[in-house]
Amino acid sequence: MSRVALIGTGLLGTAIGQRLMQEGIEVAVWNRTAERSQSLLDAGAKAITKLEFAAESCGAIITVLRDGPVTKKVVAELGDLAGRCVIPMGTMGVAEISDLGNQIQQQNGRCLEAPVLGSKPQALSGTLLVMAGGEATDFAQQQSLLTCLSEQPIHIGPVGSGAATKLALNQLIASLTHSFSLSLQLIQRAGVPVETFMNILRTSALYAPTFDKKLQRMLDHNYADPNFSTALLRKDLRLFLEEATTAGLQEHGLTGLLSLLEQAKGTDLDDQDYCALHELTVLP
Ligand SMILES: NC(=O)c1ccc[n+]([C@@H]2O[C@H](COP(=O)([O-])OP(=O)(O)OC[C@H]3O[C@@H](n4cnc5c(N)ncnc54)[C@H](OP(=O)(O)O)[C@@H]3O)[C@@H](O)[C@H]2O)c1
């Protein structure tokens, strides 16, 4: 398989790069803040010094950037894509990916969106859930690359279907974390031992594995070393709400949650693990 360009080496992008190299794929990297690519360069990745030459030397281009507008701007800087497939893996809105898909076509490229569920550990172990959207032929061509990152990448449908699926899942991340935090806060204030509550919850139909994954962090109020930040969860919930409004859904239940997440803006919580939402479910 020829070299892959990896554009965006933040938290998720770096883990994706590490995994691809472990799988024997030659990777060339670019990041706005060059130092954030250093660990990949030290591990043998090539540096992309000029975005406009990335397509020339790479078979496919993966982007793992913050959001839709950033991805659109950075992809524009790639210039002529010379028929290459661009695979945006960051989370963005349905309209945003569709707009990006058109731009990629105008740049003489093909777009296969591939948003993911899972984080750094899953990227490193190749167990991300990949939800691809685009032409079936592009999916077939990129399947072996995607299989390095996911045991079973799924082709959902056309461009936009991956984004819709990903946002639907991230709405669950926000809502489940919020619900669990509120219940935990009440239990603790009522003097019920947390383990008693958890033992009941674990045997019930209400249990979700994410509760145990986040329990200790919430009890310790420790949100350091995040896999996914509060700021990005807020971005995704806002995107979900935009889609929900367009789809004619009743979004009132979620607007309160978004306004809670807005309170993290400008505080330490924003760059920390998203379950820092737990700090916001008590009145100040
Ligand atoms: N982390 C996860 O577990 C996870 C899971 C699924 C999906 N995602 C999605 O994947 C994407 C990346 O997430 P992440 O956790 O890796 O975030 P991150 O660590 O904050 O990385 C964000 C990336 O976007 C770049 N960026 C931000 N603003 C930019 C700008 N104006 N111009 C150019 N580049 C810019 C950053 O470059 P700098 O280093 O220069 O800031 C960095 O490469 C997001 O869409 C996120 O929602 C993340």
The ligand as an ORCA input file, in Angstrom:
! r2SCAN-3c Opt
* xyz 0 1
  N     -10.292     12.202     20.848
  C     -11.221     11.319     20.583
  O     -11.428     10.353     21.343
  C     -12.079     11.418     19.363
  C     -12.912     10.339     19.050
  C     -13.717     10.408     17.908
  C     -13.686     11.545     17.126
  N     -12.868     12.586     17.463
  C     -12.871     13.750     16.588
  O     -11.591     13.814     15.940
  C     -11.204     15.185     15.741
  C      -9.863     15.418     16.428
  O     -10.032     15.175     17.813
  P      -8.782     15.181     18.823
  O      -9.275     14.604     20.103
  O      -7.591     14.629     18.169
  O      -8.609     16.754     19.039
  P      -7.295     17.604     19.307
  O      -6.280     16.816     20.066
  O      -7.764     18.893     19.883
  O      -6.709     17.862     17.834
  C      -7.351     18.769     16.981
  C      -6.575     18.849     15.697
  O      -7.148     19.907     14.881
  C      -6.115     20.857     14.592
  N      -6.645     22.218     14.493
  C      -7.481     22.854     15.358
  N      -7.746     24.087     14.923
  C      -7.037     24.247     13.762
  C      -6.904     25.301     12.826
  N      -7.562     26.470     12.984
  N      -6.115     25.108     11.738
  C      -5.457     23.930     11.569
  N      -5.543     22.891     12.406
  C      -6.332     23.044     13.502
  C      -5.151     20.742     15.754
  O      -3.932     21.329     15.419
  P      -3.026     21.980     16.587
  O      -2.295     20.833     17.212
  O      -2.152     22.948     15.870
  O      -3.963     22.660     17.559
  C      -5.102     19.232     15.901
  O      -4.350     18.645     14.870
  C     -12.358     16.022     16.291
  O     -13.277     16.287     15.260
  C     -13.010     15.086     17.309
  O     -14.358     15.434     17.550
  C     -12.060     12.545     18.557
*
